[in-house]
Amino acid sequence: MERKNMLWGIGLLLLVFVVSACSADTQGQNADNNGTDDNDAGNGLAYNPPSLDELDPDDPMTEYIQYGEKVFNETNTVMPDYVGNELSCQSCHADGGLSQSSSMVGVVTQFPQYRPREGVAFTIEDRINGCMVRSMNGKKMAEDSKEMRAMVAYLTKISEGIEVGEEIPWRMKNTMKEIPEPSVERGEELYTKKNCMTCHATDGSGTGANSGPALWGDNSFNDGAGMSRMSKMSGYIKNNMPIGQAGELSDQEAADLAAFLLSHERPEWSGHDTDWPNGGRPTDIIDKERRQQIREGSFDWTEIDNVVPAK
């Protein structure tokens, strides 16, 4: 009997050892290049948005959440009178805002928030309308409209479990802090070489709001949108493109592509003169004057503070 107990104890210890070793190996395989687990962004906050498949059909909020998801994914078709181009919220925030590289999970917990670009404290409704007039090149929604209520309901639902004001490590990642001095010519070559036209068309007009949004021209974002900044466009391309192969581009390639895209004409934002009322205007905004200079080859990229001059 003693021998059996001893053997059983040894077997249990071996089992614990094997399970622990496998667990450690699995964690190592799931870690990204920064040593962060895929499901944990490094500060204990797991990326675990709730499934909308489990919504209670008898809950009156369900209708709003589901409609909010539809407005988010099909903004240009659901709200044609308010969207001035052919984009949807999902054009930038894939998978209904659930894609971790450009996630909307937790965004509602960060408001109210002071916005230096506008110089006032923003509510989540203000932030949504900011995208409507800039990225969508359209008009603001009434805050008491069904569409606005639905959008807030949807964004609140996918942010369940995150505390107000909690640090969210997967947010604000699409910014390139040091931009290699770009070349529009190289960017044009990369646009073809990387088959960007497959989704976005040869003339940048796009193939659809969610399949390949317009990158320039009348149906793209205006030059008051965040994506009209070199640091934002370069960072977005680096972290999100090409689809299915995100991260394969070098910083130089992403910067070159960003320069090429932003050299083209797009709708003009009428509020440039009133943005950043308290100072601190970023140096990387590509407006109409700069677009012209870039096309002429006369723009000095080192006017942008975080551009690293080519050697």
N, C-alpha and C positions, 0 to 999 in steps of 0.2 A: 504493500500500500504506500509506504514511504517513497519507494522507487518511482511509483506511478506519479505521485504528487510532484516529485522533483523533476521528472521528465516533462510533466505538464507545465511547470513553472518555467523551465528553460524554453519550451516551445512558445510560451506567451511572450517572453522577453524577445525572442527572435522575431516574432510577428510584429511587435511594437517597433523594433529596429527597422524592419523592412518597410512598414507603412510610413514611418518617419522619413526614411530615405527617399521613398517614392514621392512623398509630399514635398520634400525639399526640392527634388528634381523637377516636379511639375511647376512649382513656383518659379524656378529658374527659367523654365521654358516659356512661361507666361509673361515674364518680365520683358519690358522694352529696353531700348538702348540706354535709358536713364535709370534702369533698375526699378522701374515702377510697374507694379502688376497691372494687367489689362483692366481689371475690374476695380482697381483702387488707385486713385490718382496720387497717392504718396502721403497724404496727410490724414488718412483714416476715413475719408469720405468716399464711399463706394459709388461708382457710376451705375445706378440701378433704377432708371425711370420706370414707372408703373406701366403695365400693359393695358392698352385701351380695350382689349378684348374682354376684360373682366368688368366693364362698366355695368352698373345696375340699370336695367331698362326701365325700372319704376322710379328711379331717381330723376327729378326734374332737371338736375344739372347735366345729366347725360346728353340731352339734346344740345345744350350749349357747347359742351366739350367736343362733341362730334362735329358740330357745325364749325367750331373754331378750327378744328383740324382741317376741314375742307377749305376754309378761307385761307389758312396758312399755305396749303398745298396748291391751291388753284386761284390765287388772289386775282390775277388778271382776268379770269373768266367769271368768277363769282362777283367781282366788284369792278366791272369795266368802266363805270362812271368815275371811279376814284383812282384808277391806275392809268398812268399816262404812257406806259410802255408795254412790253410783252414779257414782264417778269412776275414771278410769284415770290413769296417769302422763301419757298423751298429752292429757288434758284441759287441762293447762297447758303442756305441752311438745309442740307440734304436730309432725306428720310424724315421729313416733317419736323426738322429741328432736333432729331434724336441722334444724328451722326456726331460722334464725339469730337471730330476735328473742328466742327463749327456748330457746337451744340447750343440749344436754347434751354436745356435742362438747368433749372435753378435761376434763370434770369430774373424772374419776378421777385426773388428774395433780395435782389440788389437795389431795389427802388423803394422809396424816393432816393435820388442820387443827384449830386451837383454835377452839371454838365458844363465844362468850361467853353465848349464850342458855342453853346447858346447863352451861357452866363447866368443860368437859373437852375433851380432844383427841378428835376424831372420826375414825374410819376411814370409808371409802366405805360400808361395810356399816351403820355407825351412821347415816350420812346418809340412806341409803335407808329404814331403819327409822324415822327421824325423820319422813319423809314418810308412812310407813304409819300412824303413830299420830296425826298432825296433819292433813295434807291429806286422807288417806284415812279419817280417824276410825276407824281399825281397830286391828289388833294387829301386833306385831313378828314378822318371819319369823326362824326359826332361821338363824344364820349359815352352817350347814353344809347347809341345805336346797337342793334342786335349783333352786328358784326364785331364791334369793339368788345362788347360784353363776352361774346363767344371766344374771341381771340384770347382775352385775359383768362377766361375759364380754362381754355386748353393749355395755355402756358403755365397756369397754376397747377393743373392736374399733373403735367409731366415733371413738375418740380416738387412733388410730394416727398416729404421726408427730409427736405433741406431747410434749415433754419434761416430766418430772416437775417441778412447781413453776414451769413457764414461764408468763409473763404471757399471759393469754388475753383479748384486748380485746373479744370479743363476749359475755363473761359479765357478770352483775350489772348489766344495763342497764335492767331494769324497776323502777327506783326513781325517784320524782319528788322531787327535792331541795327544791324550793320549791312548796308546794301552795297554790293560790289558795283563800281561804276558801270552802268549798263550800256549796251549797244543796240540801237533800234534795228540795225541791219542784221545782227545776229538773232535778234528776237523774231524778225520776219522769217529768217531761215528756219528757226526752231518751230514756228507756227506750222510750217509745212512738214518738217522732219518728224515732229511729234504727233502728226495727224490731228491737230487741234480742229481743223476744218470738218472732220468727220461729225463732230457734235455741234460746232459753232459756225459752220459754213465758211467758205472761202472769203466772203466779204464781211465776216463777223456778225452777220445778221441773226445767226442762231437757227436751231431746228425746232425749238420749243422751249417754253419756260423752264421745264424740268429735265428735258432730255439734252438740252444744249442752249442755254440762254444767250441772248444777244450780248456781245462784248463791246460793241461800239455802235454808233448810229442812233437814230431816233427811238429805237425800241430797247435801248440799254439804260443804265442808271445815269443820272446827271452828274455834273462835276462838283456838286456839293455833297455827294455821298462819300462815305468813308473809303470806298473802293477806288476813288479817284486819287487817293494818296499812294505814292510809290511804296511806302513801308507796308501799307495794308494789302495792296495788290500783289506785291512780291511775296509777302508772307502767306497770303491765301493760295497763290499758285504753288508755292513750295509745299504746303501742307495738304493740299487737296487734289492736285492734278499730277498726272492724268488720272482719270477715274479708274479705280482698280489697281493703280500703280503709284498711289500717293507717296511722296517722299523720295522718288527716284531722281528728281531733278536736283541739280546743284543750286546753291544760292545764286551763282552767276547766271545760270540758265533761267531761273525764276525771275531774276531782275531784268534780264534781257527781254523776256516775254512780256513782263509788266510794262516796260518802256515802249515796246511795240504797240501793245493794246491801248495804252493811254495816250499815244501820239495821235490817235484817230479822233475825229470829231464825235461829239456826243451832246445831248441836251445841256444847256447852260443853267446853272443854279442862280437865281436872282438875288440870293441873300448873302453873297460873298462879303459885301461891305459891312454887314451887321454881325457876321460870325465872329467869335472870339472877342467879344466887347471889352473884356478885361485884360486883353493881351494874351500872349502865349500861342499865337497862331503858328501851326506847324509849317515848316519850310518845304514839305514834300507834296503839297497840294498841286495837282496838275490842272490848271485852268486853261481857258481858251488861249490866252497870250502865250503861255508856255507850250501848249500843243503846237502852235504855229512855229515857235522857235525850234522845237524838237524836230519838226518836219524839215525845217530849213537847215538844220544842222548847226544852229547858232546857240543852242541852250547849253549853259555850263552846268553839268550835273552836280558839281561840287557846291552849287548854291544850296543844295539840300544837305542839311547838317549831318545826317547819318550815312551819307554816301562815302564809301571808301574809294579814293582816287585810284585809277588803274596805274600800275607801275610801268 
